[in-house]
Amino acid sequence: MHYRCGDFLDANFKGITGGHHLLSFRYFSRFIKNATWGLSDIVLMGNRELHAAKPEFAKTCRMLFHELKDYLAKVTGATIHVAPEADGRVAIARDTRCLSQSKVLVIGSTTSTFAYWQTLLHDGCVSYQPFFNNSRLFSQHRLHDRQQFVLAEKDRDLVDVRSAASLGAILAQITDTT
């Protein structure tokens, strides 16, 4: 599973889509148990501290990954391993090799070109990619039958970091499963 956090917390980040949204655990609750059925181990990868623009973003991402690890273990019953974060070309190659060769690939980030590439390169059984209706980045074009798109509902599943009052409020919105 890939979850992008570090740079996504920056409300001033404009990127291709004019900003990023973080997916809430509520989004994963709709499909993660079935998607990971039969798996005994899940590797959680993604950027956290090395891509954080501010120290408080790094702290929030560490807490978020801890919460996500606990949530996935509870829901799936699998052992969750958090891969060490690395930077640079070697890290991109390592992450691409691991993600593209996984049995099941779950992308936990919207509008991430890196994450989208992984679904295109994925050679496992199935990959799950979020999309939302007003995404200008992806046309949700399926290149192979193993590539699945799961709708992320804007008012239910997406946390807009630009509208949150604090990093604590962002973390609370993401981890809310009700």
C-alpha positions in Angstrom: 0.0 0.0 0.0 1.3 3.4 -0.9 0.1 6.5 1.1 1.5 9.9 0.4 1.6 12.4 3.3 4.7 14.6 3.6 4.2 17.1 0.8 0.4 16.6 0.8 0.0 18.4 4.1 1.3 21.7 2.7 -1.8 23.8 2.0 0.3 26.1 -0.2 1.4 23.3 -2.5 -0.1 23.8 -5.9 1.1 20.9 -8.1 -0.7 19.9 -11.2 -4.2 20.0 -9.6 -3.8 23.1 -7.5 -3.5 21.2 -4.2 -3.8 17.8 -2.7 -6.4 15.9 -0.7 -5.7 13.2 1.8 -7.9 10.1 1.9 -9.7 9.3 5.1 -9.8 5.9 6.6 -13.6 6.0 5.8 -12.6 5.6 2.1 -10.5 2.4 2.8 -13.3 0.9 4.9 -15.4 0.4 1.8 -13.0 -2.1 0.1 -9.8 -2.8 2.0 -11.0 -5.9 3.8 -12.0 -7.6 0.5 -9.0 -6.2 -1.4 -6.5 -7.7 1.1 -8.4 -11.0 1.8 -6.0 -13.9 2.2 -2.9 -11.7 2.7 -0.9 -12.3 5.8 1.5 -9.4 5.4 0.9 -5.8 4.1 3.7 -3.4 3.5 2.8 0.3 4.0 5.0 2.7 1.9 4.9 6.4 1.3 6.5 9.7 1.9 6.5 11.0 5.4 9.4 13.0 6.9 11.8 13.4 4.0 9.3 15.2 1.9 7.7 17.3 4.6 8.1 21.0 4.1 7.9 21.7 7.9 8.9 19.7 11.0 5.3 19.7 12.2 4.3 18.0 8.9 6.8 15.2 9.6 5.4 14.7 13.1 1.8 14.6 11.8 2.8 12.1 9.1 4.6 9.8 11.6 1.4 9.8 13.7 -0.8 9.2 10.6 1.3 6.2 9.5 1.1 4.8 13.1 -2.7 5.2 13.0 -2.9 3.8 9.5 -0.8 0.8 10.5 -3.1 0.1 13.5 -6.2 0.6 11.4 -5.1 -1.8 8.7 -4.0 -4.4 11.2 -7.4 -4.2 12.9 -9.5 -4.4 9.7 -7.5 -6.9 7.7 -6.0 -9.1 10.4 -2.7 -9.0 8.6 0.7 -8.1 9.9 1.5 -4.5 8.8 5.1 -3.5 8.0 6.0 0.1 7.5 8.8 0.4 4.9 11.7 2.7 5.7 11.4 6.0 3.9 14.3 6.9 1.5 15.0 9.7 -0.8 16.5 10.1 -4.3 16.6 8.0 -7.4 17.5 4.8 -5.5 14.4 5.2 -3.4 12.2 5.7 -6.4 13.6 2.6 -8.0 13.2 0.6 -4.8 9.6 1.7 -4.3 8.6 1.2 -7.9 10.1 -2.4 -7.9 8.3 -3.3 -4.6 5.0 -1.7 -5.5 4.9 -3.0 -9.1 5.6 -6.6 -8.0 3.2 -6.7 -5.1 0.3 -9.2 -5.3 -2.2 -6.5 -4.5 -1.5 -2.8 -4.8 -3.6 -0.2 -3.0 -2.9 3.4 -3.7 -3.9 5.7 -0.9 -3.3 9.0 -2.5 -5.3 11.1 -5.0 -3.6 13.0 -7.8 -0.2 11.6 -7.3 1.6 10.9 -10.6 4.1 8.7 -8.8 1.3 6.6 -7.4 -0.5 6.5 -10.8 2.6 5.2 -12.5 2.7 2.3 -10.0 -0.7 1.1 -11.1 0.4 1.3 -14.7 3.5 -0.8 -14.0 1.8 -3.1 -11.5 2.2 -6.8 -12.6 0.4 -8.4 -9.6 -3.2 -9.6 -9.3 -5.0 -6.3 -8.9 -4.4 -2.7 -8.1 -6.8 -0.2 -6.6 -6.5 3.5 -7.5 -8.7 6.3 -6.0 -10.4 8.9 -8.2 -12.8 11.6 -7.7 -15.1 13.3 -10.2 -13.3 16.6 -10.6 -9.8 15.2 -11.0 -8.1 17.0 -13.8 -5.0 14.8 -13.6 -6.3 11.4 -14.5 -8.9 10.3 -17.0 -9.3 7.1 -15.1 -8.3 5.2 -18.3 -8.0 1.5 -17.5 -5.0 0.0 -19.3 -5.6 -3.6 -18.1 -8.3 -5.6 -16.4 -6.3 -5.8 -13.1 -6.5 -2.0 -12.7 -9.5 -1.0 -10.5 -10.7 2.5 -9.7 -12.5 3.2 -6.4 -14.5 6.4 -6.2 -13.4 8.8 -3.5 -16.4 11.0 -2.6 -15.4 14.6 -2.1 -17.5 15.4 1.0 -17.1 11.9 2.6 -13.6 10.6 1.8 -11.3 13.5 1.0 -9.7 15.8 3.5 -8.8 19.1 2.0 -5.8 20.4 4.0 -6.5 24.0 2.9 -9.8 24.1 4.8 -8.6 22.4 8.1 -8.0 24.6 11.1 -4.9 22.7 12.3 -2.8 19.6 11.7 -4.5 18.0 14.6 -7.9 18.6 12.9 -6.5 17.1 9.7 -5.4 14.0 11.5 -8.8 13.7 13.3 -10.7 14.0 9.9 -8.5 11.4 8.3 -8.7 8.8 11.0 -12.5 9.2 11.5 -14.3 6.0 10.2 -17.9 7.0 11.0 
